[in-house]
Amino acid sequence: PIHPHFCPDLHIQDPASQRLTWNKPPKSVLVIKKIRDASLLQPFKELCVFLTEVKHMIVYVEKKVLEDPAISGDENFATTTKKFCTFREDLDDISNRVDFIICLGGDGTLLYASSLFQESVPPVMAFHLGSLGFLTPFKFDTYQSQVNQIIEGNAAIVLRSRLKVRVLKENWEKKARVDEKGIILTNGDIEGSRKAMQYQVMSPPLIRTLIFKVIDVYPPGRLKALVRVIVSTPTGSTAYAVAAGASMIHPNVPAIMITPICPHSLSFRPIVVPAGVELKIMLSCDARNTAWVSFDGRKRQEICHGDSITITTSCFPVPSICFRDPVNDWFESLAQCLHWNVRKKQNYLGSEDEEF
């Protein structure tokens, strides 16, 4: 008989060993600022002056950020804004121009940064200047020293997986609510008359993930359910998924989560499948209405009978720069943001109380 042999010297890679290194010093940086937030104006200006005047870097800023009257009307800041390179979402391609990204705001800024890059994503440094801050480990008080460390390449990173989602619309020319960025397939196969749209989504509920109404889920052809469902990466597990009863999974775990929302069948529990598994989701033929899907809280669209959605792990993760390391940052976020395992301390039980 053949017996399995386990090597005693087998070594599992430490997640903290993933480090940010540069082949050459970074020259360009994309600064993403949450718009319509007055509290971010001063940090944004300080950071941009530091990057342009002190570090002499090429700074990319979205054009709509500079249209804020508090920025465009600041004459003292005008000399700095003239040095910016601007771009517009969905119109200008900056995928090969940026060395790393700095986000100012909440978790949504990191999700937005992910959506700007549908393939390789530059390393992301996220400052906690929003409401929750689960994905934004850096505090702005010491931004200069922290940015210097990143430029020098002295930082740990965590690769946050994304989902590659493909939406195939049946008879799309008859439907009014269709994303204009779709790709028309004309290769002559069965999909030649359909419209296919592809997205790279991060999946916290960047993810905040993918939320469906009444669906059939096939992984492949093994699961059928009439339920609302969340499909997410481990990064998305700490958002809508955990609120619906799923486990919290560290982003280094290669997996896809399927979490039902209030299932009719009590045996339909959340499950975790290996990264790389392809899920196909279709609207049930006996569904009374259509379904809706959203990607990282954006690009919400209707899913009708005959439409299909395929989901698998993307080959392009989001390299998120850590404050300390992937494990410590994650547990710190659980404690500080979600108050994980926090309970009121019990009073001391004295000897006199033991009699009762």
C-alpha positions in Angstrom: 0.0 0.0 0.0 1.0 3.6 -0.6 1.2 5.7 2.5 1.3 9.5 2.5 4.6 11.0 3.5 4.6 14.3 5.4 7.9 16.1 5.4 8.7 17.3 9.0 10.6 20.2 7.6 7.5 21.6 5.8 7.4 25.3 6.4 4.3 27.5 6.0 5.1 31.0 4.9 4.7 33.7 7.5 2.2 36.3 6.2 4.4 39.0 7.8 7.2 38.0 5.3 5.4 39.8 2.4 7.3 43.0 2.1 7.2 46.0 -0.2 10.3 46.4 -2.2 11.1 48.8 -5.1 13.3 48.0 -8.1 13.9 51.7 -8.3 12.7 54.6 -6.1 9.1 55.6 -6.8 8.6 58.8 -8.7 4.8 59.1 -9.0 1.9 58.8 -6.5 -1.9 59.0 -6.8 -3.6 60.8 -4.0 -7.2 59.9 -3.5 -9.3 62.1 -1.3 -12.9 61.6 -0.3 -14.8 64.4 -2.0 -17.3 66.7 -0.2 -15.5 66.3 3.1 -14.3 69.6 4.5 -12.3 67.9 7.3 -9.9 66.4 4.7 -9.0 69.7 3.0 -6.1 70.6 5.3 -4.6 67.0 5.5 -4.9 66.8 1.7 -3.1 70.2 1.2 -0.4 69.3 3.7 0.3 65.9 2.1 0.4 67.3 -1.5 2.8 70.1 -0.5 5.0 67.5 1.2 5.0 65.2 -1.8 5.6 67.9 -4.4 7.9 70.4 -2.6 9.8 68.1 -0.3 9.8 64.7 -2.0 9.7 66.1 -5.5 7.2 63.5 -6.7 4.8 63.6 -9.6 1.3 63.8 -7.9 -1.8 62.5 -9.7 -5.1 63.9 -8.5 -8.6 63.3 -9.8 -9.9 66.4 -11.7 -13.2 66.5 -9.7 -11.2 66.8 -6.5 -9.6 70.0 -7.7 -13.0 71.4 -8.7 -13.8 71.9 -5.0 -14.1 75.7 -4.4 -12.1 75.3 -1.2 -9.2 74.0 -3.3 -9.6 75.9 -6.5 -10.1 79.2 -4.7 -7.1 78.8 -2.4 -4.4 81.1 -4.0 -1.7 79.9 -1.6 -2.3 76.3 -2.8 -2.4 77.2 -6.5 1.3 76.9 -7.0 1.1 73.3 -5.8 -2.0 72.4 -7.9 -0.3 73.6 -11.1 2.2 70.8 -10.6 -0.5 68.1 -10.4 -1.3 65.6 -13.1 -5.0 65.3 -13.4 -7.3 62.5 -14.7 -11.0 61.6 -15.0 -12.5 58.3 -13.9 -13.6 56.1 -16.8 -11.9 58.4 -19.4 -8.1 58.5 -18.6 -5.9 55.5 -18.2 -3.3 55.9 -15.5 -2.6 52.3 -14.9 1.0 52.5 -16.0 1.8 55.9 -14.6 1.4 55.5 -10.8 4.0 53.9 -8.5 1.8 53.8 -5.4 -1.4 55.2 -4.0 -2.2 57.3 -0.9 -5.9 57.3 0.3 -7.3 60.0 2.6 -10.7 59.1 4.0 -12.5 55.9 5.1 -12.6 52.4 3.8 -14.5 53.6 0.7 -11.5 55.4 -0.6 -9.6 52.1 -0.7 -12.5 50.5 -2.5 -12.6 53.4 -5.0 -8.8 53.1 -5.6 -9.4 49.4 -6.4 -12.1 50.3 -8.9 -9.7 52.6 -10.8 -7.4 49.7 -11.7 -9.0 46.8 -13.5 -5.7 44.9 -13.8 -2.5 45.5 -11.8 -3.0 47.8 -8.8 -0.2 49.8 -7.3 0.5 49.5 -3.6 -2.1 51.4 -1.5 -1.3 53.3 1.7 -4.6 54.2 3.4 -4.9 56.9 6.1 -7.7 56.6 8.6 -9.6 59.9 8.2 -13.1 58.4 7.9 -15.8 56.9 10.1 -14.9 53.2 10.3 -11.3 52.7 9.2 -11.1 48.9 9.1 -9.0 49.0 5.9 -7.1 52.2 6.7 -4.4 51.4 9.3 -2.4 54.6 9.1 -3.0 57.7 11.3 -2.2 61.0 9.7 -0.4 62.6 12.7 3.0 61.2 11.6 2.3 61.0 7.9 5.8 62.4 6.9 7.8 59.6 8.5 5.3 57.0 7.4 5.4 58.1 3.8 9.2 58.2 3.9 9.2 54.6 5.0 7.0 53.6 2.1 9.2 55.5 -0.4 12.3 53.7 1.1 10.5 50.3 0.7 10.4 49.6 4.4 6.9 48.1 4.9 4.9 44.9 5.0 2.0 44.4 2.6 -1.1 42.2 2.5 -2.5 41.1 -0.9 -6.2 41.6 -0.7 -7.8 39.3 -3.3 -10.5 40.6 -5.6 -13.3 38.9 -7.5 -13.4 38.7 -11.3 -17.1 39.1 -12.1 -18.6 38.7 -15.6 -22.2 39.7 -16.3 -23.7 38.3 -19.4 -26.9 40.1 -20.5 -29.4 38.2 -22.7 -31.1 40.3 -25.4 -29.3 43.3 -24.1 -30.3 45.6 -27.0 -33.9 45.4 -25.7 -32.9 46.5 -22.2 -32.5 50.1 -21.2 -30.5 49.7 -17.9 -27.2 48.4 -19.1 -23.6 49.6 -18.2 -22.2 51.6 -21.1 -18.7 50.1 -20.5 -19.8 46.6 -21.7 -17.9 44.6 -24.2 -19.8 43.4 -27.2 -18.8 39.8 -28.1 -18.7 39.2 -31.9 -16.8 36.0 -32.1 -19.7 34.1 -33.6 -20.4 31.8 -30.7 -23.5 31.4 -28.7 -22.7 34.7 -26.8 -22.4 36.7 -30.1 -25.7 38.4 -29.6 -25.2 39.2 -25.9 -23.4 41.9 -24.0 -20.7 40.9 -21.5 -19.4 43.2 -18.8 -16.4 42.4 -16.6 -15.5 43.9 -13.3 -12.7 43.5 -10.8 -14.2 43.9 -7.3 -12.5 43.8 -4.0 -15.2 42.4 -1.9 -15.5 43.8 1.5 -18.6 44.9 0.6 -16.3 46.6 -2.0 -17.8 44.0 -2.1 -19.4 45.2 0.0 -19.8 42.8 -2.4 -22.3 41.2 -4.6 -25.8 41.1 -3.3 -28.5 39.2 -5.3 -32.2 38.8 -4.8 -33.7 35.4 -5.9 -31.1 33.3 -7.6 -29.8 29.9 -8.5 -26.1 29.3 -7.6 -24.2 26.7 -9.5 -20.6 25.8 -8.3 -21.0 24.2 -10.9 -24.5 22.7 -10.8 -24.3 21.6 -7.2 -26.2 24.2 -5.4 -29.7 25.6 -6.0 -31.2 28.1 -3.7 -34.0 30.7 -3.6 -32.4 33.3 -1.4 -30.5 36.6 -1.3 -26.8 35.9 -1.3 -23.5 37.6 -0.7 -20.4 36.5 -2.6 -17.2 38.0 -1.1 -13.5 37.7 -0.7 -12.0 37.4 2.8 -11.6 41.2 2.9 -15.3 41.5 2.4 -16.0 39.0 5.2 -15.9 41.7 7.9 -18.7 43.7 6.3 -22.1 42.5 5.1 -21.1 38.9 5.2 -20.4 38.8 8.9 -23.5 40.8 9.6 -25.4 37.9 7.8 -23.8 35.3 10.0 -20.5 34.4 8.2 -17.1 34.0 9.8 -14.5 36.7 9.7 -11.6 35.5 7.5 -8.1 37.0 7.3 -7.3 38.4 3.8 -4.3 36.1 3.4 -6.6 33.1 3.3 -7.3 32.2 -0.4 -11.0 31.7 -0.5 -14.4 32.8 -1.8 -17.3 33.1 0.7 -21.0 32.4 -0.1 -23.3 33.8 2.5 -27.1 33.5 2.3 -29.3 36.3 3.8 -32.2 35.0 5.8 -32.5 31.6 3.9 -35.8 29.8 3.8 -33.9 26.6 4.4 -32.3 26.6 7.9 -29.7 24.1 6.6 -28.4 26.6 4.1 -25.4 27.9 6.1 -22.5 30.2 5.0 -19.8 28.2 3.1 -16.2 28.9 2.1 -14.9 27.5 -1.2 -11.3 27.5 -2.5 -10.0 30.6 -4.4 -10.2 29.9 -8.1 -13.6 28.1 -8.0 -15.9 29.5 -10.6 -19.5 30.3 -9.5 -22.3 30.8 -12.0 -25.3 32.6 -10.8 -28.6 32.9 -12.7 -32.0 34.2 -11.8 -34.3 31.4 -11.0 -36.8 30.5 -13.7 -39.7 30.7 -11.2 -38.6 34.0 -9.7 -41.5 36.4 -9.4 -39.3 39.4 -10.1 -35.9 40.4 -11.4 -32.8 40.7 -9.2 -30.3 43.4 -8.6 -26.5 43.2 -8.3 -24.0 45.8 -7.1 -20.2 45.7 -7.2 -18.3 47.2 -4.2 -21.4 49.3 -3.6 -21.3 50.7 -7.1 -22.6 50.0 -10.7 -25.9 48.6 -9.5 -27.8 46.9 -12.3 -30.7 44.7 -12.9 -30.4 40.9 -13.5 -33.3 39.6 -15.6 -34.3 36.1 -16.6 -31.7 34.6 -19.0 -28.9 36.8 -17.6 -26.0 35.1 -15.9 -23.1 36.1 -13.6 -19.8 34.2 -13.3 -17.6 34.8 -10.4 -14.0 33.7 -9.6 -10.9 34.9 -8.0 -9.1 37.7 -9.9 -5.5 37.4 -10.9 -5.0 41.1 -9.8 -5.1 41.5 -6.0 -4.9 44.9 -4.2 -1.5 45.2 -2.4 -2.4 47.0 0.8 0.4 48.5 2.8 0.4 47.5 6.5 1.1 49.7 9.5 2.8 46.8 11.3 2.1 43.5 9.6 -0.9 41.6 8.1 -1.8 39.7 11.3 -1.4 42.5 13.9 -3.1 45.0 11.7 -6.1 42.7 11.2 -6.6 41.9 14.9 -6.1 45.6 15.8 -8.9 46.4 13.3 -11.2 43.8 14.8 -10.7 45.2 18.3 -10.8 48.9 17.5 -13.4 49.0 14.7 -15.7 46.0 15.4 -15.1 45.8 19.2 -14.4 42.1 18.7 -14.6 40.1 22.0 -15.2 43.3 24.0 -17.4 42.8 27.1 -18.1 44.6 30.3 -15.7 43.5 33.1 -17.4 41.7 35.9 -17.1 42.9 39.5 -14.7 41.0 41.8 -16.4 38.3 43.8 -15.6 38.7 47.5 -15.6 36.0 50.2 -18.8 37.3 51.7 -20.6 37.0 48.3 -19.7 33.3 47.9 -22.4 32.3 50.4 -25.2 33.4 48.1 
